[in-house]
Amino acid sequence: MTAVAFLNLLYRSVPVYADFDDSDRGILRSALQNNAEVGITGYLWRTGDQFVQALHGPADAVDELYRRLAEDPRHDDLDLLLRAPAPAASPFENWSMGYDHFIDAELGIARDLDGARPILPPERVTQVWDGLVRAAHCAMQFGSILPMARSPQESEADYLARISAP
């Protein structure tokens, strides 16, 4: 059996801190400082009560990052939606991490009134992945209105400096 060289990984989780809390900045700083070193790229979406993150990179590095994410106290209840072999070329180009905010109802992943997350069939998971990839490409080209989102053509170093400023 041939080992998988690259992976696409998609998960959702429940943030511990309220929407727009400074903990999101910490998540971004960690990703920008660590992901590029191991060849991981990705995009993180935050809703009021969920994170949805897409990752791409070398299989060993992506699996190790997911293990660390499972222990991260800034979110709970990780739900692995996709772990699939991928081509070497990243759909997130050279962004070790991008970030934006969205409305979960747009993707049909809004939590029920009792807090339960909907079960996502495989075709829905593919739509969520594709939505993150499209959003990343739009952000790369046009940017976002959110101050913590990465600006088009902004280098990783400049982005890290900007989100690290008080």
C-alpha contacts under 8 A as a table, 3 or more apart, distances in Angstrom:
res1	aa1	res2	aa2	distance
4	V	7	L	7.27
4	V	59	A	6.41
4	V	85	P	6.06
5	A	58	P	5.74
5	A	59	A	5.54
5	A	85	P	7.46
5	A	86	A	7.86
5	A	88	A	7.76
6	F	56	H	7.16
6	F	57	G	5.32
6	F	58	P	4.37
6	F	59	A	4.75
6	F	85	P	5.83
6	F	86	A	5.16
6	F	87	P	6.26
6	F	88	A	5.95
7	L	55	L	7.87
7	L	56	H	5.59
7	L	57	G	5.67
7	L	58	P	6.26
7	L	59	A	5.12
7	L	62	V	6.99
7	L	83	R	6.59
7	L	84	A	5.50
7	L	85	P	4.63
7	L	86	A	4.84
7	L	87	P	7.74
8	N	54	A	7.21
8	N	55	L	5.74
8	N	56	H	4.62
8	N	57	G	7.03
8	N	82	L	7.21
8	N	83	R	5.75
8	N	84	A	5.32
8	N	85	P	6.32
8	N	86	A	5.71
9	L	54	A	5.73
9	L	55	L	5.07
9	L	56	H	6.37
9	L	62	V	7.53
9	L	80	L	7.79
9	L	81	L	7.61
9	L	82	L	5.21
9	L	83	R	4.49
9	L	84	A	6.57
10	L	52	V	7.29
10	L	53	Q	5.70
10	L	54	A	4.50
10	L	55	L	6.35
10	L	80	L	6.28
10	L	81	L	5.40
10	L	82	L	4.86
10	L	83	R	6.67
10	L	129	W	6.94
11	Y	52	V	5.83
11	Y	53	Q	5.61
11	Y	54	A	6.81
11	Y	78	L	6.69
11	Y	79	D	5.43
11	Y	80	L	4.40
11	Y	81	L	5.08
11	Y	82	L	6.81
12	R	50	Q	6.73
12	R	51	F	5.37
12	R	52	V	4.32
12	R	53	Q	6.34
12	R	78	L	5.82
12	R	79	D	5.28
12	R	80	L	6.73
12	R	81	L	7.30
13	S	50	Q	5.67
13	S	51	F	5.19
13	S	52	V	6.66
13	S	75	H	6.25
13	S	76	D	5.85
13	S	77	D	5.37
13	S	78	L	4.43
13	S	79	D	6.13
14	V	49	D	6.10
14	V	50	Q	4.72
14	V	51	F	6.17
14	V	75	H	5.34
14	V	76	D	5.15
14	V	77	D	5.95
14	V	78	L	7.19
15	P	18	A	7.23
15	P	49	D	6.25
15	P	50	Q	5.86
15	P	51	F	6.49
15	P	74	R	6.10
15	P	75	H	4.22
15	P	76	D	6.40
16	V	73	P	7.53
16	V	74	R	5.31
16	V	75	H	4.93
16	V	76	D	6.75
17	Y	21	D	6.18
17	Y	23	S	7.08
17	Y	74	R	6.88
17	Y	75	H	7.83
18	A	21	D	5.55
18	A	48	G	7.26
18	A	49	D	7.59
19	D	46	R	7.82
19	D	47	T	7.23
19	D	48	G	5.07
19	D	49	D	7.03
20	F	24	D	7.08
21	D	24	D	6.18
21	D	25	R	7.97
22	D	25	R	5.27
22	D	26	G	6.85
23	S	26	G	4.99
23	S	27	I	6.41
23	S	74	R	7.13
24	D	27	I	5.04
24	D	28	L	6.32
25	R	28	L	5.13
25	R	29	R	6.13
25	R	148	M	7.42
25	R	163	I	6.43
25	R	164	S	7.50
26	G	29	R	5.04
26	G	30	S	6.16
27	I	30	S	5.25
27	I	31	A	6.23
28	L	31	A	5.07
28	L	32	L	6.07
28	L	97	M	7.01
28	L	98	G	7.99
28	L	99	Y	7.65
29	R	32	L	5.19
29	R	33	Q	6.04
29	R	160	L	6.28
29	R	163	I	7.37
29	R	164	S	7.15
30	S	33	Q	5.17
30	S	34	N	6.00
31	A	34	N	5.29
31	A	35	N	5.33
31	A	96	S	6.81
31	A	97	M	6.13
32	L	35	N	5.92
32	L	36	A	6.77
32	L	96	S	5.85
32	L	97	M	6.11
32	L	156	E	7.03
32	L	160	L	6.68
33	Q	36	A	7.08
33	Q	37	E	7.78
34	N	37	E	5.71
34	N	38	V	7.17
35	N	38	V	5.55
35	N	39	G	6.15
35	N	40	I	4.86
35	N	41	T	6.67
35	N	96	S	5.46
35	N	97	M	7.62
36	A	39	G	5.00
36	A	40	I	5.78
36	A	41	T	7.12
36	A	96	S	5.30
37	E	40	I	7.75
38	V	57	G	7.95
38	V	58	P	7.69
38	V	61	A	6.28
39	G	57	G	5.64
39	G	58	P	6.60
39	G	61	A	7.71
39	G	96	S	7.69
40	I	55	L	6.77
40	I	56	H	5.61
40	I	57	G	4.41
40	I	58	P	6.97
40	I	61	A	7.24
40	I	62	V	6.85
40	I	96	S	5.84
41	T	55	L	5.82
41	T	56	H	5.28
41	T	57	G	6.32
41	T	90	S	6.93
41	T	92	F	6.00
41	T	93	E	7.28
41	T	94	N	6.48
41	T	95	W	5.44
41	T	96	S	3.97
41	T	97	M	5.77
42	G	53	Q	7.27
42	G	54	A	5.34
42	G	55	L	4.33
42	G	56	H	5.97
42	G	92	F	5.80
42	G	95	W	6.53
42	G	96	S	5.80
42	G	97	M	4.82
42	G	98	G	6.38
43	Y	53	Q	5.83
43	Y	54	A	5.40
43	Y	55	L	6.77
43	Y	92	F	7.29
43	Y	97	M	5.26
43	Y	98	G	4.52
43	Y	99	Y	5.73
43	Y	132	L	6.85
43	Y	133	V	7.82
43	Y	136	A	6.52
44	L	51	F	6.97
44	L	52	V	5.95
44	L	53	Q	4.40
44	L	54	A	6.51
44	L	97	M	7.09
44	L	98	G	6.07
44	L	99	Y	4.78
44	L	100	D	6.58
45	W	51	F	5.73
45	W	52	V	5.14
45	W	53	Q	6.13
45	W	99	Y	5.85
45	W	100	D	5.16
45	W	101	H	5.36
45	W	102	F	6.51
45	W	132	L	7.69
46	R	49	D	7.59
46	R	50	Q	5.94
46	R	51	F	4.69
46	R	52	V	6.50
46	R	99	Y	7.78
46	R	100	D	6.44
46	R	101	H	4.76
46	R	102	F	6.29
47	T	50	Q	5.12
47	T	51	F	6.34
47	T	101	H	5.81
47	T	102	F	5.45
47	T	103	I	5.75
47	T	104	D	6.03
48	G	103	I	7.77
50	Q	104	D	7.95
54	A	129	W	6.93
54	A	132	L	7.01
55	L	62	V	7.13
56	H	62	V	6.97
56	H	86	A	7.81
56	H	90	S	6.20
56	H	91	P	7.74
56	H	92	F	7.80
57	G	61	A	6.85
57	G	62	V	5.94
57	G	88	A	7.42
57	G	90	S	7.26
58	P	61	A	5.39
58	P	62	V	6.12
59	A	62	V	5.21
59	A	63	D	6.04
60	D	63	D	5.24
60	D	64	E	6.10
61	A	64	E	5.12
61	A	65	L	6.11
62	V	65	L	5.09
62	V	66	Y	6.18
63	D	66	Y	5.13
63	D	67	R	6.32
64	E	67	R	5.10
64	E	68	R	6.40
65	L	68	R	5.07
65	L	69	L	6.07
66	Y	69	L	4.88
66	Y	70	A	6.19
67	R	70	A	5.23
67	R	71	E	6.91
68	R	71	E	5.28
68	R	72	D	6.43
69	L	72	D	4.96
70	A	76	D	7.75
70	A	78	L	6.57
72	D	75	H	6.38
72	D	76	D	7.99
73	P	76	D	7.09
75	H	78	L	7.73
80	L	83	R	7.50
81	L	120	L	7.95
81	L	125	V	6.45
82	L	125	V	7.13
87	P	90	S	7.38
89	A	93	E	7.36
90	S	93	E	5.14
90	S	94	N	7.51
91	P	133	V	6.39
92	F	95	W	5.80
92	F	96	S	7.96
92	F	133	V	6.85
92	F	136	A	6.54
92	F	137	H	7.31
95	W	98	G	6.26
95	W	156	E	7.44
96	S	156	E	7.87
98	G	136	A	6.95
98	G	149	A	6.80
98	G	150	R	6.06
99	Y	148	M	7.15
99	Y	149	A	5.07
99	Y	150	R	6.62
100	D	144	S	7.25
100	D	146	L	6.98
100	D	148	M	7.47
100	D	149	A	5.35
101	H	146	L	7.54
102	F	106	E	7.84
103	I	106	E	5.69
103	I	107	L	7.78
104	D	107	L	5.60
104	D	108	G	6.41
104	D	109	I	5.43
104	D	110	A	4.90
105	A	108	G	4.77
105	A	109	I	5.85
105	A	110	A	4.88
106	E	109	I	7.72
107	L	110	A	7.76
107	L	127	Q	7.79
107	L	128	V	6.40
107	L	131	G	7.76
109	I	117	R	6.85
109	I	118	P	6.15
109	I	120	L	7.85
110	A	117	R	6.73
110	A	118	P	7.26
111	R	114	D	7.70
111	R	115	G	5.34
111	R	116	A	5.38
111	R	117	R	4.51
111	R	118	P	6.50
112	D	115	G	5.12
112	D	116	A	5.21
112	D	117	R	6.28
112	D	118	P	7.34
113	L	116	A	7.39
120	L	123	E	7.93
120	L	124	R	5.65
120	L	125	V	6.06
121	P	124	R	5.34
121	P	125	V	6.37
122	P	125	V	5.01
122	P	126	T	6.28
123	E	126	T	5.08
123	E	127	Q	6.35
124	R	127	Q	4.94
124	R	128	V	6.25
125	V	128	V	5.06
125	V	129	W	6.22
126	T	129	W	5.08
126	T	130	D	6.06
127	Q	130	D	5.03
127	Q	131	G	5.98
128	V	131	G	4.96
128	V	132	L	6.32
129	W	132	L	5.24
129	W	133	V	6.32
130	D	133	V	5.04
130	D	134	R	6.10
131	G	134	R	5.11
131	G	135	A	6.03
132	L	135	A	5.02
132	L	136	A	6.05
133	V	136	A	5.10
133	V	137	H	6.29
134	R	137	H	5.14
134	R	138	C	6.16
135	A	138	C	5.02
135	A	139	A	6.08
136	A	139	A	5.07
136	A	140	M	6.09
137	H	140	M	4.97
137	H	141	Q	6.22
138	C	141	Q	5.11
138	C	142	F	5.60
138	C	143	G	6.78
139	A	142	F	5.19
139	A	143	G	4.09
139	A	144	S	5.98
139	A	150	R	7.36
139	A	151	S	7.06
139	A	152	P	6.44
140	M	143	G	6.03
140	M	150	R	7.92
140	M	151	S	7.01
140	M	152	P	4.69
140	M	153	Q	6.96
141	Q	152	P	5.56
141	Q	153	Q	7.96
142	F	151	S	7.79
142	F	152	P	6.16
143	G	149	A	7.46
143	G	150	R	6.82
143	G	151	S	4.96
143	G	152	P	5.30
144	S	147	P	7.80
144	S	149	A	6.15
144	S	150	R	7.52
144	S	151	S	7.02
145	I	149	A	7.64
146	L	149	A	5.47
147	P	150	R	8.00
148	M	163	I	6.42
150	R	154	E	6.73
150	R	159	Y	6.30
151	S	154	E	5.29
151	S	159	Y	7.82
154	E	158	D	6.30
154	E	159	Y	6.23
155	S	158	D	5.20
155	S	159	Y	6.08
156	E	159	Y	4.99
156	E	160	L	5.95
157	A	160	L	5.14
157	A	161	A	6.13
158	D	161	A	5.05
158	D	162	R	6.06
159	Y	162	R	5.09
159	Y	163	I	6.22
160	L	163	I	5.38
160	L	164	S	5.96
161	A	164	S	5.09
161	A	165	A	6.23
162	R	165	A	5.43
